[in-house]
């Protein structure tokens, strides 16, 4: 298990985002389409790990490829497994194992919650809600999902990092 998890989410054009996740041994990069509300789905999936949910699945549409993140709670840790399927429209009900495992890592939930929240905050800081909607087109910025993850991360992980202590509406701005 490593403590050096990195995650980024960058809007790269109209309806596209570059997603990168990495640990000390490998990384995964994808260009994600706006056909799903991908950032909101990821925020909700990670936030669900703070409750009784032990497994969360989040699918990203790469047009036509599906990349499915399977997040499994293991006490204070999360097993992250990313599976690739050739066609999102035919794989939505396929078992995870029918996909090709393309990246995996076990990380503290605290680290996963923090890096996903931090990446979403960076997108909000850079684009604002209006700019995000203009670039992502189909979906508004997931303010409520970010606020929920931030609240759970602060409550359960007792994060003392400065960027976690900001204003709940715009978490990157300190009150």
Backbone as JSON Lines, residues from 0, in Angstrom:
{"i":0,"aa":"X","n":[0.84,-1.16,0.0],"ca":[0.0,0.0,0.0],"c":[0.89,1.23,0.0]}
{"i":1,"aa":"X","n":[0.47,2.24,-0.76],"ca":[1.26,3.46,-0.84],"c":[0.46,4.63,-0.3]}
{"i":2,"aa":"X","n":[1.17,5.69,0.08],"ca":[0.5,6.88,0.56],"c":[0.7,8.04,-0.39]}
{"i":3,"aa":"X","n":[1.04,7.78,-1.62],"ca":[1.37,8.84,-2.57],"c":[0.37,8.91,-3.72]}
{"i":4,"aa":"X","n":[-0.89,8.74,-3.43],"ca":[-1.93,8.77,-4.45],"c":[-2.04,10.16,-5.06]}
{"i":5,"aa":"X","n":[-2.16,10.19,-6.38],"ca":[-2.36,11.43,-7.12],"c":[-3.58,11.27,-8.01]}
{"i":6,"aa":"X","n":[-4.35,12.35,-8.14],"ca":[-5.52,12.34,-9.01],"c":[-5.71,13.73,-9.6]}
{"i":7,"aa":"X","n":[-6.03,13.78,-10.87],"ca":[-6.35,15.07,-11.49],"c":[-7.51,14.91,-12.45]}
{"i":8,"aa":"X","n":[-8.24,16.01,-12.6],"ca":[-9.39,16.09,-13.5],"c":[-9.29,17.46,-14.16]}
{"i":9,"aa":"X","n":[-9.09,17.46,-15.48],"ca":[-8.91,18.72,-16.2],"c":[-9.84,18.75,-17.4]}
{"i":10,"aa":"X","n":[-10.63,19.82,-17.5],"ca":[-11.48,19.99,-18.68],"c":[-10.56,20.28,-19.86]}
{"i":11,"aa":"X","n":[-10.73,19.51,-20.94],"ca":[-9.77,19.6,-22.04],"c":[-10.39,20.08,-23.34]}
{"i":12,"aa":"X","n":[-11.66,20.37,-23.34],"ca":[-12.34,20.82,-24.54],"c":[-13.83,20.74,-24.29]}
{"i":13,"aa":"X","n":[-14.6,21.08,-25.26],"ca":[-16.05,21.05,-25.09],"c":[-16.52,19.6,-24.91]}
{"i":14,"aa":"X","n":[-16.94,19.28,-23.67],"ca":[-17.46,17.95,-23.39],"c":[-16.41,16.88,-23.13]}
{"i":15,"aa":"X","n":[-15.16,17.28,-22.85],"ca":[-14.1,16.31,-22.6],"c":[-13.29,16.72,-21.38]}
{"i":16,"aa":"X","n":[-12.81,15.71,-20.66],"ca":[-11.93,15.94,-19.51],"c":[-10.81,14.91,-19.55]}
{"i":17,"aa":"X","n":[-9.65,15.32,-19.08],"ca":[-8.53,14.39,-18.9],"c":[-8.52,13.99,-17.44]}
{"i":18,"aa":"X","n":[-8.52,12.69,-17.22],"ca":[-8.51,12.13,-15.87],"c":[-7.21,11.35,-15.71]}
{"i":19,"aa":"X","n":[-6.53,11.57,-14.58],"ca":[-5.29,10.85,-14.31],"c":[-5.29,10.4,-12.86]}
{"i":20,"aa":"X","n":[-4.97,9.14,-12.64],"ca":[-4.78,8.61,-11.29],"c":[-3.45,7.87,-11.3]}
{"i":21,"aa":"X","n":[-2.7,8.02,-10.21],"ca":[-1.37,7.4,-10.15],"c":[-0.99,7.11,-8.7]}
{"i":22,"aa":"X","n":[-0.16,6.1,-8.53],"ca":[0.5,5.84,-7.25],"c":[1.99,5.68,-7.56]}
{"i":23,"aa":"X","n":[2.75,5.18,-6.63],"ca":[4.2,5.1,-6.83],"c":[4.6,4.07,-7.89]}
{"i":24,"aa":"X","n":[3.71,3.18,-8.28],"ca":[4.12,2.15,-9.22],"c":[3.51,2.26,-10.61]}
{"i":25,"aa":"X","n":[2.39,2.98,-10.78],"ca":[1.78,3.06,-12.1],"c":[0.78,4.21,-12.16]}
{"i":26,"aa":"X","n":[0.34,4.49,-13.39],"ca":[-0.68,5.52,-13.57],"c":[-1.65,5.11,-14.64]}
{"i":27,"aa":"X","n":[-2.8,5.78,-14.64],"ca":[-3.84,5.56,-15.64],"c":[-4.32,6.93,-16.09]}
{"i":28,"aa":"X","n":[-4.41,7.13,-17.41],"ca":[-4.9,8.38,-17.97],"c":[-6.03,8.06,-18.95]}
{"i":29,"aa":"X","n":[-7.08,8.87,-18.91],"ca":[-8.2,8.7,-19.83],"c":[-8.73,10.04,-20.27]}
{"i":30,"aa":"X","n":[-9.32,10.09,-21.46],"ca":[-10.08,11.24,-21.93],"c":[-11.55,10.87,-21.8]}
{"i":31,"aa":"X","n":[-12.23,11.53,-20.86],"ca":[-13.59,11.18,-20.47],"c":[-14.59,12.1,-21.15]}
{"i":32,"aa":"X","n":[-15.67,11.52,-21.63],"ca":[-16.73,12.25,-22.33],"c":[-17.81,12.73,-21.37]}
{"i":33,"aa":"X","n":[-18.5,13.77,-21.78],"ca":[-19.61,14.32,-21.01],"c":[-20.9,13.5,-21.14]}
{"i":34,"aa":"X","n":[-20.86,12.37,-21.81],"ca":[-22.06,11.54,-21.97],"c":[-22.57,11.01,-20.63]}
{"i":35,"aa":"X","n":[-21.7,11.0,-19.63],"ca":[-22.13,10.72,-18.26],"c":[-21.7,11.93,-17.41]}
{"i":36,"aa":"X","n":[-22.29,12.07,-16.24],"ca":[-21.91,13.15,-15.34],"c":[-20.75,12.65,-14.49]}
{"i":37,"aa":"X","n":[-19.63,12.41,-15.15],"ca":[-18.52,11.64,-14.61],"c":[-17.94,12.18,-13.31]}
{"i":38,"aa":"X","n":[-17.66,13.48,-13.23],"ca":[-17.07,14.02,-12.01],"c":[-18.06,13.91,-10.85]}
{"i":39,"aa":"X","n":[-19.32,14.22,-11.1],"ca":[-20.34,14.08,-10.05],"c":[-20.46,12.62,-9.6]}
{"i":40,"aa":"X","n":[-20.46,11.7,-10.56],"ca":[-20.57,10.28,-10.22],"c":[-19.39,9.83,-9.35]}
{"i":41,"aa":"X","n":[-18.19,10.31,-9.68],"ca":[-17.02,9.94,-8.89],"c":[-17.11,10.53,-7.48]}
{"i":42,"aa":"X","n":[-17.5,11.79,-7.36],"ca":[-17.65,12.4,-6.04],"c":[-18.67,11.64,-5.2]}
{"i":43,"aa":"X","n":[-19.8,11.3,-5.8],"ca":[-20.83,10.54,-5.07],"c":[-20.31,9.15,-4.69]}
{"i":44,"aa":"X","n":[-19.59,8.5,-5.6],"ca":[-19.06,7.16,-5.32],"c":[-18.08,7.17,-4.17]}
{"i":45,"aa":"X","n":[-17.17,8.12,-4.15],"ca":[-16.19,8.2,-3.06],"c":[-16.9,8.57,-1.76]}
{"i":46,"aa":"X","n":[-17.85,9.51,-1.81],"ca":[-18.58,9.9,-0.6],"c":[-19.34,8.71,-0.01]}
{"i":47,"aa":"X","n":[-19.86,7.84,-0.86],"ca":[-20.6,6.66,-0.38],"c":[-19.74,5.72,0.45]}
{"i":48,"aa":"X","n":[-18.43,5.75,0.22],"ca":[-17.53,4.89,0.99],"c":[-17.44,5.32,2.45]}
{"i":49,"aa":"X","n":[-17.93,6.49,2.78],"ca":[-17.92,6.97,4.16],"c":[-19.13,6.47,4.94]}
{"i":50,"aa":"X","n":[-20.04,5.8,4.28],"ca":[-21.21,5.23,4.95],"c":[-21.1,3.73,5.04]}
{"i":51,"aa":"X","n":[-22.21,3.06,4.91],"ca":[-22.23,1.6,5.03],"c":[-21.91,0.9,3.71]}
{"i":52,"aa":"X","n":[-21.79,1.65,2.63],"ca":[-21.51,1.05,1.34],"c":[-20.08,0.5,1.32]}
{"i":53,"aa":"X","n":[-19.93,-0.74,0.89],"ca":[-18.59,-1.34,0.82],"c":[-18.05,-1.4,-0.6]}
{"i":54,"aa":"X","n":[-18.94,-1.31,-1.61],"ca":[-18.5,-1.35,-3.01],"c":[-19.25,-0.27,-3.79]}
{"i":55,"aa":"X","n":[-18.49,0.5,-4.54],"ca":[-19.06,1.52,-5.42],"c":[-18.47,1.34,-6.81]}
{"i":56,"aa":"X","n":[-19.31,1.53,-7.82],"ca":[-18.87,1.46,-9.21],"c":[-19.17,2.79,-9.89]}
{"i":57,"aa":"X","n":[-18.2,3.29,-10.61],"ca":[-18.35,4.55,-11.34],"c":[-17.85,4.3,-12.76]}
{"i":58,"aa":"X","n":[-18.71,4.6,-13.73],"ca":[-18.35,4.37,-15.13],"c":[-18.1,5.68,-15.85]}
{"i":59,"aa":"X","n":[-17.03,5.69,-16.63],"ca":[-16.69,6.83,-17.47],"c":[-16.85,6.4,-18.93]}
{"i":60,"aa":"X","n":[-17.48,7.23,-19.72],"ca":[-17.66,6.97,-21.15],"c":[-16.5,7.61,-21.9]}
{"i":61,"aa":"X","n":[-15.74,6.77,-22.61],"ca":[-14.63,7.27,-23.42],"c":[-15.01,7.28,-24.9]}
{"i":62,"aa":"X","n":[-16.25,6.98,-25.19],"ca":[-16.81,6.97,-26.56],"c":[-15.97,6.17,-27.54]}
{"i":63,"aa":"X","n":[-16.16,4.91,-27.69],"ca":[-17.22,4.09,-27.14],"c":[-16.8,3.28,-25.91]}
{"i":64,"aa":"X","n":[-15.53,3.33,-25.57],"ca":[-15.0,2.52,-24.47],"c":[-15.6,2.93,-23.13]}
{"i":65,"aa":"X","n":[-15.82,1.94,-22.25],"ca":[-16.2,2.21,-20.87],"c":[-14.99,1.93,-19.98]}
{"i":66,"aa":"X","n":[-14.74,2.84,-19.06],"ca":[-13.78,2.59,-18.0],"c":[-14.58,2.59,-16.71]}
{"i":67,"aa":"X","n":[-14.51,1.49,-16.0],"ca":[-15.3,1.31,-14.78],"c":[-14.38,1.25,-13.57]}
{"i":68,"aa":"X","n":[-14.58,2.19,-12.65],"ca":[-13.84,2.19,-11.39],"c":[-14.64,1.38,-10.38]}
{"i":69,"aa":"X","n":[-14.0,0.4,-9.76],"ca":[-14.63,-0.37,-8.7],"c":[-13.88,-0.03,-7.41]}
{"i":70,"aa":"X","n":[-14.6,0.56,-6.47],"ca":[-14.02,0.99,-5.2],"c":[-14.55,0.09,-4.1]}
{"i":71,"aa":"X","n":[-13.66,-0.64,-3.42],"ca":[-14.07,-1.57,-2.35],"c":[-13.46,-1.12,-1.03]}
{"i":72,"aa":"X","n":[-14.34,-0.86,-0.08],"ca":[-13.89,-0.49,1.27],"c":[-13.3,-1.71,1.96]}
{"i":73,"aa":"X","n":[-12.14,-1.52,2.57],"ca":[-11.47,-2.56,3.37],"c":[-11.03,-1.89,4.66]}
{"i":74,"aa":"X","n":[-11.98,-1.66,5.56],"ca":[-11.66,-0.95,6.79],"c":[-11.33,0.49,6.48]}
{"i":75,"aa":"X","n":[-10.14,0.93,6.86],"ca":[-9.71,2.3,6.6],"c":[-9.12,2.47,5.2]}
{"i":76,"aa":"X","n":[-9.05,1.39,4.43],"ca":[-8.46,1.43,3.09],"c":[-9.51,1.18,2.02]}
{"i":77,"aa":"X","n":[-9.13,1.51,0.78],"ca":[-9.99,1.27,-0.38],"c":[-9.16,0.58,-1.45]}
{"i":78,"aa":"X","n":[-9.68,-0.54,-1.95],"ca":[-9.1,-1.17,-3.13],"c":[-9.71,-0.48,-4.34]}
{"i":79,"aa":"X","n":[-8.87,0.06,-5.19],"ca":[-9.31,0.73,-6.41],"c":[-8.92,-0.15,-7.58]}
{"i":80,"aa":"X","n":[-9.91,-0.58,-8.37],"ca":[-9.64,-1.39,-9.55],"c":[-10.34,-0.71,-10.73]}
{"i":81,"aa":"X","n":[-9.61,-0.49,-11.81],"ca":[-10.17,0.15,-13.0],"c":[-10.18,-0.87,-14.13]}
{"i":82,"aa":"X","n":[-11.38,-1.13,-14.65],"ca":[-11.58,-2.1,-15.72],"c":[-11.93,-1.36,-17.01]}
{"i":83,"aa":"X","n":[-11.45,-1.9,-18.11],"ca":[-11.73,-1.31,-19.42],"c":[-12.59,-2.29,-20.22]}
{"i":84,"aa":"X","n":[-13.65,-1.75,-20.81],"ca":[-14.56,-2.52,-21.66],"c":[-14.58,-1.88,-23.04]}
{"i":85,"aa":"X","n":[-14.68,-2.67,-24.11],"ca":[-14.59,-2.11,-25.46],"c":[-15.74,-1.19,-25.85]}
{"i":86,"aa":"X","n":[-16.94,-1.39,-25.29],"ca":[-18.09,-0.59,-25.72],"c":[-19.04,-0.36,-24.54]}
{"i":87,"aa":"X","n":[-19.19,0.87,-24.15],"ca":[-20.03,1.22,-23.01],"c":[-21.48,0.77,-23.2]}
{"i":88,"aa":"X","n":[-21.96,0.83,-24.43],"ca":[-23.37,0.51,-24.68],"c":[-23.68,-0.97,-24.55]}
{"i":89,"aa":"X","n":[-22.67,-1.82,-24.62],"ca":[-22.91,-3.26,-24.47],"c":[-22.37,-3.8,-23.15]}
{"i":90,"aa":"X","n":[-21.6,-3.01,-22.43],"ca":[-20.96,-3.53,-21.21],"c":[-21.63,-3.1,-19.92]}
{"i":91,"aa":"X","n":[-22.65,-2.25,-19.98],"ca":[-23.22,-1.66,-18.77],"c":[-23.68,-2.71,-17.76]}
{"i":92,"aa":"X","n":[-24.09,-3.88,-18.2],"ca":[-24.52,-4.91,-17.26],"c":[-23.53,-6.07,-17.15]}
{"i":93,"aa":"X","n":[-22.36,-5.91,-17.73],"ca":[-21.34,-6.97,-17.67],"c":[-20.68,-6.99,-16.31]}
{"i":94,"aa":"X","n":[-20.36,-8.18,-15.8],"ca":[-19.59,-8.26,-14.54],"c":[-18.23,-7.58,-14.72]}
{"i":95,"aa":"X","n":[-17.72,-7.05,-13.64],"ca":[-16.43,-6.35,-13.67],"c":[-15.35,-7.2,-14.32]}
{"i":96,"aa":"X","n":[-15.31,-8.48,-13.98],"ca":[-14.26,-9.38,-14.42],"c":[-14.25,-9.61,-15.93]}
{"i":97,"aa":"X","n":[-15.34,-9.23,-16.63],"ca":[-15.34,-9.36,-18.09],"c":[-14.55,-8.23,-18.74]}
{"i":98,"aa":"X","n":[-14.25,-7.21,-17.97],"ca":[-13.41,-6.13,-18.48],"c":[-11.95,-6.49,-18.26]}
{"i":99,"aa":"X","n":[-11.07,-5.69,-18.83],"ca":[-9.63,-5.87,-18.66],"c":[-9.18,-4.97,-17.51]}
{"i":100,"aa":"X","n":[-8.58,-5.57,-16.5],"ca":[-8.05,-4.78,-15.39],"c":[-6.9,-3.93,-15.92]}
{"i":101,"aa":"X","n":[-7.06,-2.61,-15.84],"ca":[-6.04,-1.73,-16.42],"c":[-5.27,-0.92,-15.38]}
{"i":102,"aa":"X","n":[-5.74,-0.89,-14.14],"ca":[-5.02,-0.19,-13.07],"c":[-5.61,-0.63,-11.74]}
{"i":103,"aa":"X","n":[-4.77,-0.77,-10.73],"ca":[-5.28,-1.08,-9.4],"c":[-4.31,-0.57,-8.34]}
{"i":104,"aa":"X","n":[-4.86,-0.3,-7.17],"ca":[-4.06,0.18,-6.05],"c":[-4.9,0.04,-4.79]}
{"i":105,"aa":"X","n":[-4.26,-0.07,-3.66],"ca":[-4.94,0.0,-2.37],"c":[-4.43,1.24,-1.67]}
{"i":106,"aa":"X","n":[-5.36,2.08,-1.24],"ca":[-5.01,3.37,-0.66],"c":[-5.86,3.62,0.58]}
{"i":107,"aa":"X","n":[-5.37,4.44,1.5],"ca":[-6.22,4.85,2.61],"c":[-7.42,5.64,2.07]}
{"i":108,"aa":"X","n":[-8.59,5.39,2.63],"ca":[-9.78,6.14,2.21],"c":[-9.52,7.64,2.36]}
{"i":109,"aa":"X","n":[-8.82,8.01,3.4],"ca":[-8.48,9.41,3.64],"c":[-7.76,10.01,2.43]}
{"i":110,"aa":"X","n":[-6.8,9.28,1.87],"ca":[-6.04,9.77,0.72],"c":[-6.94,9.87,-0.52]}
{"i":111,"aa":"X","n":[-7.76,8.86,-0.77],"ca":[-8.65,8.88,-1.92],"c":[-9.65,10.03,-1.8]}
{"i":112,"aa":"X","n":[-10.28,10.16,-0.64],"ca":[-11.23,11.25,-0.44],"c":[-10.57,12.6,-0.66]}
{"i":113,"aa":"X","n":[-9.38,12.75,-0.15],"ca":[-8.69,14.04,-0.25],"c":[-8.32,14.37,-1.7]}
{"i":114,"aa":"X","n":[-7.72,13.44,-2.43],"ca":[-7.25,13.78,-3.78],"c":[-8.42,14.02,-4.74]}
{"i":115,"aa":"X","n":[-9.51,13.26,-4.58],"ca":[-10.68,13.48,-5.45],"c":[-11.32,14.83,-5.13]}
{"i":116,"aa":"X","n":[-11.47,15.14,-3.85],"ca":[-12.02,16.42,-3.45],"c":[-11.13,17.56,-3.93]}
{"i":117,"aa":"X","n":[-9.83,17.43,-3.75],"ca":[-8.89,18.47,-4.15],"c":[-8.94,18.71,-5.66]}
{"i":118,"aa":"X","n":[-9.04,17.66,-6.45],"ca":[-9.11,17.81,-7.92],"c":[-10.39,18.53,-8.32]}
{"i":119,"aa":"X","n":[-11.52,18.17,-7.7],"ca":[-12.79,18.84,-8.01],"c":[-12.73,20.32,-7.62]}
{"i":120,"aa":"X","n":[-12.14,20.61,-6.47],"ca":[-11.97,22.0,-6.04],"c":[-11.12,22.78,-7.02]}
{"i":121,"aa":"X","n":[-10.08,22.16,-7.56],"ca":[-9.2,22.83,-8.53],"c":[-9.98,23.17,-9.8]}
{"i":122,"aa":"X","n":[-10.86,22.27,-10.24],"ca":[-11.68,22.54,-11.42],"c":[-12.62,23.72,-11.14]}
{"i":123,"aa":"X","n":[-13.24,23.72,-9.98],"ca":[-14.14,24.82,-9.61],"c":[-13.39,26.14,-9.51]}
{"i":124,"aa":"X","n":[-12.22,26.11,-8.92],"ca":[-11.41,27.32,-8.77],"c":[-11.01,27.88,-10.14]}
{"i":125,"aa":"X","n":[-10.64,27.0,-11.06],"ca":[-10.17,27.43,-12.38],"c":[-11.31,27.93,-13.27]}
{"i":126,"aa":"X","n":[-12.45,27.23,-13.26],"ca":[-13.51,27.52,-14.22],"c":[-14.73,28.21,-13.62]}
{"i":127,"aa":"X","n":[-14.95,28.06,-12.31],"ca":[-16.2,28.53,-11.72],"c":[-17.36,27.67,-12.2]}
{"i":128,"aa":"X","n":[-18.51,27.85,-11.61],"ca":[-19.66,27.04,-12.0],"c":[-20.09,27.32,-13.45]}
{"i":129,"aa":"X","n":[-20.11,28.59,-13.84],"ca":[-20.54,28.94,-15.2],"c":[-19.55,28.42,-16.25]}
{"i":130,"aa":"X","n":[-18.27,28.59,-15.98],"ca":[-17.26,28.12,-16.92],"c":[-17.27,26.6,-17.06]}
{"i":131,"aa":"X","n":[-17.49,25.91,-15.93],"ca":[-17.58,24.45,-15.97],"c":[-18.73,24.03,-16.87]}
{"i":132,"aa":"X","n":[-19.92,24.64,-16.66],"ca":[-21.1,24.28,-17.45],"c":[-20.86,24.56,-18.94]}
{"i":133,"aa":"X","n":[-20.19,25.66,-19.22],"ca":[-19.91,26.0,-20.61],"c":[-19.0,24.96,-21.25]}
{"i":134,"aa":"X","n":[-17.99,24.48,-20.54],"ca":[-17.07,23.49,-21.1],"c":[-17.6,22.06,-21.04]}
{"i":135,"aa":"X","n":[-18.3,21.71,-19.95],"ca":[-18.77,20.33,-19.79],"c":[-20.09,20.12,-20.51]}
{"i":136,"aa":"X","n":[-20.81,21.17,-20.81],"ca":[-21.99,21.25,-21.65],"c":[-23.23,20.58,-21.04]}
{"i":137,"aa":"X","n":[-23.22,19.29,-20.85],"ca":[-24.41,18.53,-20.46],"c":[-24.79,18.64,-18.99]}
{"i":138,"aa":"X","n":[-23.84,18.95,-18.12],"ca":[-24.09,18.87,-16.68],"c":[-23.47,20.06,-15.96]}
{"i":139,"aa":"X","n":[-24.13,20.56,-14.91],"ca":[-23.55,21.63,-14.11],"c":[-22.45,21.09,-13.2]}
{"i":140,"aa":"X","n":[-21.65,22.01,-12.65],"ca":[-20.64,21.59,-11.7],"c":[-21.34,20.95,-10.49]}
{"i":141,"aa":"X","n":[-20.83,19.81,-10.01],"ca":[-21.48,19.08,-8.91],"c":[-21.18,19.67,-7.53]}
{"i":142,"aa":"X","n":[-21.68,20.87,-7.28],"ca":[-21.42,21.57,-6.01],"c":[-21.88,20.73,-4.82]}
{"i":143,"aa":"X","n":[-23.12,20.21,-4.87],"ca":[-23.64,19.45,-3.72],"c":[-22.81,18.2,-3.46]}
{"i":144,"aa":"X","n":[-22.39,17.51,-4.51],"ca":[-21.58,16.3,-4.34],"c":[-20.22,16.64,-3.73]}
{"i":145,"aa":"X","n":[-19.62,17.75,-4.16],"ca":[-18.35,18.18,-3.59],"c":[-18.53,18.57,-2.13]}
{"i":146,"aa":"X","n":[-19.59,19.29,-1.81],"ca":[-19.85,19.67,-0.42],"c":[-20.04,18.43,0.46]}
{"i":147,"aa":"X","n":[-20.75,17.44,-0.07],"ca":[-21.01,16.22,0.7],"c":[-19.7,15.48,0.99]}
{"i":148,"aa":"X","n":[-18.87,15.3,-0.05],"ca":[-17.59,14.62,0.16],"c":[-16.73,15.41,1.13]}
{"i":149,"aa":"X","n":[-16.69,16.72,0.99],"ca":[-15.89,17.55,1.88],"c":[-16.35,17.38,3.33]}
{"i":150,"aa":"X","n":[-17.67,17.4,3.56],"ca":[-18.22,17.26,4.91],"c":[-17.83,15.91,5.51]}
{"i":151,"aa":"X","n":[-17.98,14.84,4.74],"ca":[-17.66,13.49,5.23],"c":[-16.16,13.33,5.46]}
{"i":152,"aa":"X","n":[-15.36,13.87,4.56],"ca":[-13.9,13.79,4.68],"c":[-13.44,14.52,5.95]}
{"i":153,"aa":"X","n":[-13.97,15.71,6.18],"ca":[-13.6,16.46,7.39],"c":[-14.06,15.74,8.66]}
{"i":154,"aa":"X","n":[-15.28,15.21,8.62],"ca":[-15.85,14.55,9.8],"c":[-15.12,13.24,10.13]}
{"i":155,"aa":"X","n":[-14.96,12.39,9.14],"ca":[-14.46,11.04,9.4],"c":[-12.94,10.9,9.28]}
{"i":156,"aa":"X","n":[-12.31,11.76,8.52],"ca":[-10.87,11.66,8.33],"c":[-10.13,12.73,9.11]}
{"i":157,"aa":"X","n":[-10.86,13.64,9.72],"ca":[-10.26,14.71,10.53],"c":[-9.12,15.39,9.78]}
{"i":158,"aa":"X","n":[-9.39,15.73,8.53],"ca":[-8.35,16.34,7.7],"c":[-8.07,17.75,8.2]}
{"i":159,"aa":"X","n":[-6.81,18.03,8.42],"ca":[-6.39,19.34,8.91],"c":[-5.69,20.17,7.83]}
{"i":160,"aa":"X","n":[-5.65,19.65,6.61],"ca":[-5.0,20.41,5.54],"c":[-5.79,21.7,5.3]}
{"i":161,"aa":"X","n":[-5.09,22.75,5.03],"ca":[-5.7,24.08,4.89],"c":[-6.81,24.1,3.84]}
{"i":162,"aa":"X","n":[-6.62,23.43,2.7],"ca":[-7.62,23.48,1.65],"c":[-8.92,22.75,2.03]}
{"i":163,"aa":"X","n":[-8.89,21.95,3.05],"ca":[-10.1,21.26,3.5],"c":[-10.9,22.1,4.49]}
{"i":164,"aa":"X","n":[-10.33,23.16,4.97],"ca":[-10.97,23.96,6.01],"c":[-11.72,25.17,5.46]}
{"i":165,"aa":"X","n":[-11.87,25.27,4.13],"ca":[-12.45,26.46,3.51],"c":[-13.96,26.56,3.61]}
{"i":166,"aa":"X","n":[-14.49,27.52,2.88],"ca":[-15.91,27.78,2.81],"c":[-16.63,26.58,2.2]}
{"i":167,"aa":"X","n":[-17.72,26.08,2.79],"ca":[-18.39,24.89,2.27],"c":[-19.01,25.08,0.88]}
{"i":168,"aa":"X","n":[-19.38,26.3,0.51],"ca":[-19.95,26.53,-0.83],"c":[-18.84,26.51,-1.88]}
{"i":169,"aa":"X","n":[-17.74,27.18,-1.6],"ca":[-16.59,27.2,-2.48],"c":[-15.39,26.76,-1.66]}
{"i":170,"aa":"X","n":[-15.16,25.45,-1.57],"ca":[-14.18,24.89,-0.64],"c":[-12.75,25.35,-0.84]}
{"i":171,"aa":"X","n":[-12.44,25.98,-1.95],"ca":[-11.07,26.43,-2.16],"c":[-10.84,27.83,-1.61]}
{"i":172,"aa":"X","n":[-11.87,28.48,-1.11],"ca":[-11.76,29.82,-0.58],"c":[-11.97,29.77,0.93]}
{"i":173,"aa":"X","n":[-11.01,30.21,1.68],"ca":[-11.15,30.15,3.15],"c":[-12.1,31.24,3.62]}
{"i":174,"aa":"X","n":[-12.86,30.93,4.67],"ca":[-13.83,31.88,5.19],"c":[-13.16,32.91,6.05]}
